[in-house]
């Protein structure tokens, strides 16, 4: 899964979570066994854990030993102390040896069952066979016969074995229960408070269970803490990496993905990855751990109901497979539909004025409604499909519980299973089904998160068309300054069939103004975008100070160029922060000078707050002309070697345009000025005018020269100015 790539740098956190989940699973799955012990031992057996009494009357022990072999008698005698003054013998042997303790319980279990039965009186045929039919046999009678020698030990031991064999499969359960009853009766006979024994056992079990709960809680809290922190770190790093990558994109890469899609990938998609990461570490890793531990517990119970677990697992897998088959294609489609909604919404908001001007509100609402409806229908389908999962899972869990109770009750009735064991088995079965339920939840979220991870990775892996050279060249201190040369430059956009600009050559020098003019679509803006390497040339080269711009580092190159695009974009902040935007260390003198040259001083002075006047997002609270002048001031503030103004006078009146050009000519004498303009008045005083037509240079020279030699320039000039304004005699 693509999302796992983002966890590679967090292996230590994953291992820590895995270890904590093992602790949590073992603690939680130990509780059902203690619950089983509380039911079987604490309630049914009155808190008496073993058939081995901690203290026993000497006579009672002697009665038990009548039904044991000589070797077993020796072992039992070694485990009990000598009788005290009250005739009580205390258990002193094998307290820490569980294996031997279990063996002793097995040794004493059958004799205790027989003695308990004899104390109440039983049919003599139970021990004596057909010879005892119709007679009642008591412990006193057996003891008397044994002491008188009428019955030997071998006979009693053989009779006990025959009695156990007659019980069949029920012998283990019956013997265990009857043995505990004997121990209880023995304690009562000794005057012990059996209720206190039960209370002590239940209290001890409660303390142990509470301790396991605390450990499981602590492990769960730590898992949540580590998972949440890891998810947040991954989200933070992805946003950082993605934003850093997008900041290196040229307009070509931005156009490839679209702004709306990049916003969605940077927000919604990364949020999906972050949520999935937390789920993976908190729940998905828990599922196999919990399932494996629960299965090991189930196997250890030996209930014979293991087939119910397999039935539940197959049912859950079937439900997950069906849901996954129908919803996965829709989850993949959902992210592209979100992109579409964002795109339409962005277009409507950006184009609100023309929409209102042409009365197209209804049409645009229809577009947005169509995009929203497609997304809604997809989400409704997936949500409705997934809403069936939980009821289906609950149905499986409840049906399996009923099946376990049904067959478990038969086992309890047959004496091969205790009630506590059945309750513990139900808990283990539910844990196993719950583990697969978690995997089902993964099936809901994983497809969408996987698509989101792929979309984010697509941006991170996108090759850049404009990159820093491996060995960047630097400008020689003794070389030329502010010398911009276009040497047979050609350029075409990615996937375009023809060049936008072809074989363009000219030179812009320090202190000189080079103007570029041409009809709409002639390639003027495309040409100047090659200077700061927003795009790279596809033919020829652009040099700055004698070095190909592709051989210079982007930081160095763009630090030498002041570029003002057609749309003067302003950032939210203040007038001062926008003008000083390109400066590493804001210089108040440079800011003031730039504002003066850009002819922005008048409206800045009229504002009460001056340079601290707030600027709204995208410069929405200033006019188009004010926005252009502040954008020009921003480019001037860095004192560039080359100043590129891409149709940046379009919103200025003629008087402001003239003052600005005059100020540029006198105040930035060491800067090469490249001006792209539509108006003849903005370029007619330039030192050099380059005329473009369909991407090719059709004229180059001064205003007067071009009027005589370039028909294209003359046509543009006549469309804007009168013959007298152009100085043409006779209206020619």
N, C-alpha and C positions, 0 to 999 in steps of 0.2 A: 504494500500500500504506500502511495506517494507520501503520506503524512509522516511515515516512520523516518523519512530522511531528516526531518527537522529535529528528531530526538537523538541523532548521532552525537551531538555535542553535549548531551546530558545523560550519558550512560551511568555515571555515578548516582545521579538522582533516581534513575530507573531501577538500578540494583538495590538502592536503599528502600525504595517503595516496595520492591518485590520481597525483600526480607521482612519488612514490616507486615506485608499482606500475609505472609506465611504465618507469622506470629498471630495476627488477627484471626485468620481462618482456624488455626488450631485451637485458639482460646474459645472462639464462638462455637466450634463443633465439639468441644469438650463438654459444654453445658448440657446438651441432650443426654449424655451418659450419666451426668450427675442427677439430672431430673429423673432418669430411669431408676437410679439408685434410691432416690428419695421415695419414689412410688413403691418399688419392690422391697427395699430394705427399711427405709424410714417409716413407711406406713404399714405395708403388709407384714413385715417382720419385726415391727416395733422397735426399730433402731438396732437390732442385733445383726451384725454384719456377717458373722461366721458361725459355723456349726461347732467351732472350738470354743468352749466356755472359758472365760478368764478365771473363773473359780468354780470349783465343783466339790460336792460332798464326797467324802471318801467312799461311802457306800454306793453312791451313784456311779462313781468311776469304776468301782469293782463290778457293778452290774454290767457296765459297758464292756469291760475287759473279758467277760464270759463269752462274748461273741467275736472276739478278736483272736488271731493266731498268736502263738508265743512270741514271734518276732515283733508283731504289731504291739503286743502288750509291753514289751521291753522299751519300744520307742515311745509309747505313750507315758510310761512311768518316768522316763527321762525328762519329759516335758512338764511335769507337774512336781511341785514341792511336796515335802512331807506334810501330813495333816497337822493342823494347828490344834489348839485346845478345843476348838468348836467343831473339830472334825472336817475342816475345810481345806482343800488342797488348791493351790494357786498355780496358774499357768506361768511357767518361767522359761520355757524353751522356744526357740525358733521365732522370736517376735519379728525379726528383721528379714528372715528368709521366707519370701513369699511363696517360693516353690514348695518348700517343706511345709509351710503353713497350709497351703492348699492340699498337700498330700495328707496332712493330719486331719483336715476337715473331711476328706474322702474316707479316711480310715474310720473316723468316728460317726460319720453320717448314718450309715446303715444300722449300727448298733443303737444309736440314739433313736432312730425311727422304731426299731423293734421294742426297745425298753419303754418308749412312750406309749406304744400300742398295748404292751403288756400291762402297764400301769392302769390302763382303762379296761383291760380285759378283752381278749380276742378269741376267735375260733381257734381251737387247738390244732385244727387241720392245717393252719397256716404254717406252723413249724413242724408238726408231727406227721403231716400227710394223712392218709386214710385211717391211720391208727388213732387220730385225734378227732375224728368226725363226731359232731354232736356234743363236744365238750368245750368248756370255756377255760382258757388258760390265762393266769395272771403272773405278774413278775414275782410275787412272793412264792408262788408254787414252783416256778422255774428255779429261783434261787435256792429253795429248800431241796429240790431234786438234785441240783448241781452240787450242793454241799454234802448231800447224803451219798453222792456218787452214783445216783441212778441215771444221771445224764452226764456225758463226758463233754469236754470242750470241743472235741472234733465234731461231735454231733450238732452242737449249737452253731458252730461256724458253718457247717454244711447246710444246716437248716436256714441260716441267714442268707447264704448264697442262693439257695433255691427260692427264697422269698423275693430277693432282688430280681432273679430271672423271671419270675411270674409277673412282675410289673411291666416288663417289656420296655418300650421306648419312653414310657412315662417315669421310669425309675429315677432318673437324675433329678427331675423337677420335684417329684413327690418326696424323695429322700431329703432333698435340700430343705423343702418347706417343713417337713416333719422334724428334721434335726433342729431347725431354729425353734420350733415349738418346744422341743425338749429343753433347749438351753433356757428359753423364757421360763418354763416351769421350774427349772433348777434354780434360776435366780429368785423366783418367788419363794421357793422353799427355803432359800438362804436368808430371806427377809430383805432382799434388795428392792429398791424402788424402780420398777421397770419403766414407769412413765418418765423418770429422770433420765434413764438410759436412752429412751426414744428422743426426748427433748435435746439431750446433749448431741446425739447424732445429727438431728435436723439442724441444730445451730451450727455445728461444725461444717456440714455440707453447705449451708447458706453462706458462711464466711468464705469457703473455698470458691463457690460460684461467684460471689461478689468480687473476689480478687481477680478471677478470670475476666469478669466483666470490665473491671478497671483497666486491666492490661489491654484488652481488646479495644476499649474506648481510647486509651492513650495511643495505641497503634493506628487506629482510624484517624485520630486528630492529626498525628504526624504525617500520615499518608496524604490527608487533605491539604495540609500545609505545604508539603513538598510538591504535590501535584499542582496546586494553585500557583505556587511561585514559579515552577518550571513552565507552566502554560503562559503565565504573564511574561516571563523572560523571553520565551519563544515568540510571543506576539510582539513584544517590544523590538526584538532583534529583526524580525521579519519586516516590521514597518520601517525600521531604520534602513535595512538593506534595500528594501523596495524603493523607498523615497530617494536614497542615494543613487540607486540605479536609474530611476526616472529623471533625476536631476542631470544625469549624463546623457539622456536621450536627445537625439536631434529631432527636429519636427517630423522627420520620416518615421521614427519609431512611435512617436506620440500619435501620429495619424494611423499607424498600423493598428494600435489598440483602441484608440479614441479616448478622449478625456473622461467620459462617463464610465467606461470600462475600467480605466486605471483607478478611478476613485472607488469603484465597487471592489476591485481587487485589493486595494489598500485598506479597506474598512471591513465590509461584510465578509469577504473571503478569509481574511486573516482572523477575524472573530470566529468563524467556523473552525479554522485550524486550532485556535486556542481552546475552544470548548471541547473539541475532539481530543486534544492532548490531555486535558484534565480527566476526561472520561476514560481514556485509555489507561491512565495511571491509577485512577481511583477505583474503577469498576471493571474494566475489561481485563486487566491483569488479575483482579480478584476472582473473576469467574473460573478460570482453569484451576487456580490454587484451591478455591473453595470446593470445586467439583472433585478434584483429585483426593483431597483430604476426606470429603464426605464419602466418596466411593470406598476408600480404605476403611472407614468406620463401618460402612454397610457390610463389607466383606467380613469384617471381624465379628459381626453380631450373629452370623449363622442362623438367620431366621427362615431361610428358604423362600423369601419374598423378593429376591434380587431381580426376578423377571419383571416386576412392576416398574423398577427403575428404567429398564430397557424400553418398556412400553411408553413411559413418559417421555424419555429422550427422543424416541422416534416420532412421537406426536409433535413435540416442540419443533424438531428439525423440519418436519413436513410443513408446519404453519409458517416458519421462517422462510422456507424455500419458496412457497407460493407468494408470500408478500414481497419478497425480494425480486421475484421474476416480474411482477406487475409494476413495482414502484421505481426500480432502478433507472429505467429510461426517463421517467418523469423527473427524477432528482437531477439527472445530468442536464435536462432541458431547463431546469428552474433558474440556474445561475445566468444563463444567457437572457432569459426573460427579465430578470432583475436588471441586467445591463440595459435592456431595451427601455424599461420604465424610466431608469435614470437618464438615459439619452433623450427621450422625448420630453421629460420634465425639464431638463437643462435647456433644450432648444426653445421650449415655450417661455421659460423665464428670461433667457437671453434675448429672445425676439419679441418681448411683450409689446414694445412700442409699434412695430410694423403690424403685429397681429391686431392691435386695437385700431390702428390707422386704416386697415383694410377690412375691418369688421369680421375677422376670421376666428373669433372666439369659439364659435360653435364647432367649426372644423377641427381646431386644435384640441378642444375638449373631447371630440370624437376620437382623435388619434390617441390621446392619453387614456381614454376609457377603453379603447381596444387593447392597448398594451397592458393596462391594469387587469382587464378581464381575462386575458390569456394567462397572466401570472396567477390570478385568483383561481381559475379553473384547475390549473396544474397543482396549486397548493391544496385546494379542496380535495382533489383526487387522492393525493398522497396522504393527507391528514385523515381522510375517511378510511382509506385502506389501512393505515397504521393504527387507527382507533379500534380496529377489530382485533388487533394483536393482544391487548391486555385482557379483554373478556375471554378470548380463546385460551390464553395462558392460564387464567384463573379457572376456566372450565377444566383444563387438563389437570391442574393441581388438585382441584376438588374431587374430580373423578378418581384420580390416583389415591387420594386420601381415603375415599370410600372403599376402593378395592383393597387397600392395605388393612383397613379396619375389618372388612368382611373376612378376608382370609386370615388375618391376624387373630380375630376373635375365635375362629375355628382352632387355631393353634393354642390359644389360651385355654379353650375348653378341653382340648385334648391333653393339656398339661405339658406341651413341648415348648411353650413360650410364656413369658410373663408379661403383664400389662405394661410395665415400665419399658421393657425391650421393644414392644410394639410402638409405644409413644416415641421412643428414641429413633426408631426406624422411620416413622413418619417425618420427624424433624430432618433426618438426613436426606430423605427423599425430596422434601421441599427445598432443601438447600441445593441439591443437584439440579432440580427443575429451575430454581431461581438463577443458578449459574447460566443456564441456557437462555433464560429470560433476559439476562444482561447482554448476552451475545445477540439476542434478537433486537434489543435496543441499539446495539452497535450497527445492526443491519439497517436501522432507520437513519442513523446519523452519518455513518461511514460513507455512503455513496456521495452525499452532498459535500461532506468534508473532503473526500478524495478529489472530487471535481474542483473544489476551491483550492486545494493544495496544488493541483496541476496547473490551475490558472495563475497562481502566484509564482510557481516555479517557471512558468512560461515567460513571465516578465523578467525574473532574475536571470534566466538563461538566454534572453534575447540578445543576439550579437549587436554590437554598436557599430554604426556606420562612420561615426566621427570619434576617433580615439586619440589619446596622446601618443606621440612617437616613442619607441623604445629608448632612443637616444636623442632627446630634444636638443636643438641648436639654440644658441643665444646670440643676441645682437652684439656685434663687435663695437667697443667704445669708439673706435676710429671710423666706423662705417657710416653710411648715410642715415639720416633721421627723417621720419615721417615721409618715407618714399613708398608709395603703394603702386604696384605694377600688376596689370592684368596682361598676361602673355598668352595670346591665342587660347583664351578660356572658352571651354564648352561645358554645358551642364544639362543633364536631364534628370527628372525626378524618378524615384524607384518605380519600376514597372511601366514607365512611360515608353511610348513607341518612338518619339522623336525628341531632339534636343530643344530645351526651352531657350537656351542661350548658345550661340554657336560662333566660335572664332572671334571673340571680342578681345581687343588689345587697346590699352591706353595706360597712361601714367598719371598719378595724382601726387603732387609734390607739396612740401611744407610751404605754408603761406599762400597757397594757391587754392582756388575753388574750382572743383570739377563737377559739373552738373550733368545729370543723366536724364534725358527726357524721351518720351515716346508715347505712342497711343496705348490705350488700356490693353493689357495682355502681351505687351512687347517684351517682357522679361526683366523690367527694371528692378523690381524688388528681389526677384530670384538672383539677379546678378550681385547685388550688394550683400545678400545673405551669405555669399561665399567668403566675404572678408573676415567676419568673426567665426567662420567655420560652423555656421548653423547647418550648412550642407558642405560637402566636399566636391570639388570640380571633378568632372568625368573626362575632361580633356584640357590640356594646357596646364597653366599654373598661375597662382596668385602669390606674389611675394611682398613682404613687408621688410623694409630696410635691407633688401638683398637676400632675404631668407624665405624660402617657400613656407607659407603659413602652415602647411601640413607637417613641416619639420620642427615647428615651435610647440612648446607645451601650451595647452589651452589656457592655463592660468596666465602665462606670460603674454600670449597673444591678445587675449580679451582685456588684459590690464592696460594694453596700449591703444585700445579701440573704444571709442564712445559711439554706441549704436542706439539710434532712436527709431523704433519700428513705426509702421504706418499707424497703428493704434497705440496712442500714448497711454500705457497702462500704469496706474498708480496703486500703491499698496495702502491698506488701512494703517493709519498712524497719524503723523503730522506733516506739515509742509517741510519742515527741517529734516525729518527722518527720511522722507522720500528723496529729497535732493542729495542727501549724504549717503544714500543707499549703497552706492558702489565704492565707498571709501572704507578702508579697514579702520582708520582712525579719523573720525569726523573732524574737519577743519572748518571753523566758523568763518574764517576769512575766505576760504575757497568757496564755501556755500554762498556767502553774500555776493561774491564776484559772479558766480554762475547764475544766480537769480537776476543780477543786474544785466548781464549779457543777454539772457533769455527773455528780457523784457517782462519779467514776472514781478518786478518790484512794486509796481503800481497797485495791483490787486492784493499782494501780500501785505503792503503797508496799510491798506484799507481795512484789513482784518484786525480785530481788537487784540488777538493773541499773537499776531505776527507769525514767526516761524513755528510757533506751537499750535497754530490753527489746525484743528482735526481734519483729517482726510478720511472720508468714508471708503468702504470697500470698493475697489475698482475706480476710485475717484468720482463716485456718484454725486458728490455734493459740490462739484466744481464744473464749470462749462467746458466744452470741447477745446476752446482756445487756451483756457487756463491749464487744462490737462496737458496739452501739447507743450506749452511753455515750461511747465514743471518737468516734463520728461526730457526736454532739451537741457534744462539746467542740471538735471541729474547726470546726463552724459558729459556736460562741460565740467562738472565738479571734480572729476577724476583727472582732469587735464590730460586728455588723450593725445597721442601722436596723430591719430586719424579719427576724424569725426564724421560719421555716416548718418545723414538725415534722410530717412526714407519717407518722402512725401509728408514731412512733419510741419509744413506751413499751411496745410489745406484748410485748417479751421481758423487761421489768422486773417484779420482784415489787411488790406494793402498797406496801410500806414504802419501797423505793427510789424508786418512782414519786412518792410523796407528798413525800419529801425533795427530789427533783429539782424538782417543781412549786413547792415553797416557796422553793427557792434561786433559781429563775428569777424569781419574783415580786419578790424583794428585790434581786437582784444585777443584773438587766437592766431597771432601771426606765425607761430611755429608749428601750427597744426595743418595737416592736409585735410581739406574739407571736401567731402563728397556729398552732393545734394541730389536726391531724386525728387522730381517735381512734375506736376501736371501743368502748372501755370508758367507761361512764358515770362511773366513779370518776375518770378522768383529765380529765374536762371539767366536772364538776358545779360546780367552784369558779371557772369562767371568768367574766369580766366579760360576755361575750356568747357565746351559743351559736347557731350557724346549723345548722338541721336540713335535710338534703337527702333527697329521695325522688324517684327516677327523674330526677335532674338538676335538679330544681326546689326552690326554697326553700319549705318547708311550715311553717316555724316559725323565729322569731328572738327571743331574749330571754335572761333568766337561767334557771338551773336551775329555780327555783321557778315562774317564769312559764310555762315550757314544760310543766311537769308539769300545769298547769291548762289551758293553751290549745292544746297540740299533741298530738294522739292518737299520732302517729308516734313522737314523743320518749317519750311515756309507755309505749308498747309496748316500745320498746328498753330503757327503764329497768327495767320490770317483768321483762324477760327476764334481767336481770343482777343486780338487787338486790331484796331483800324489801321489803314495804310499810313495815315499821318502819324499815328503812335509808333509805327514801325519805322518811320522815316523813309517810306517808299515813295518816290516821286510818281505823280500821275496815277496813284492808286495801284501801281503794278505790284 
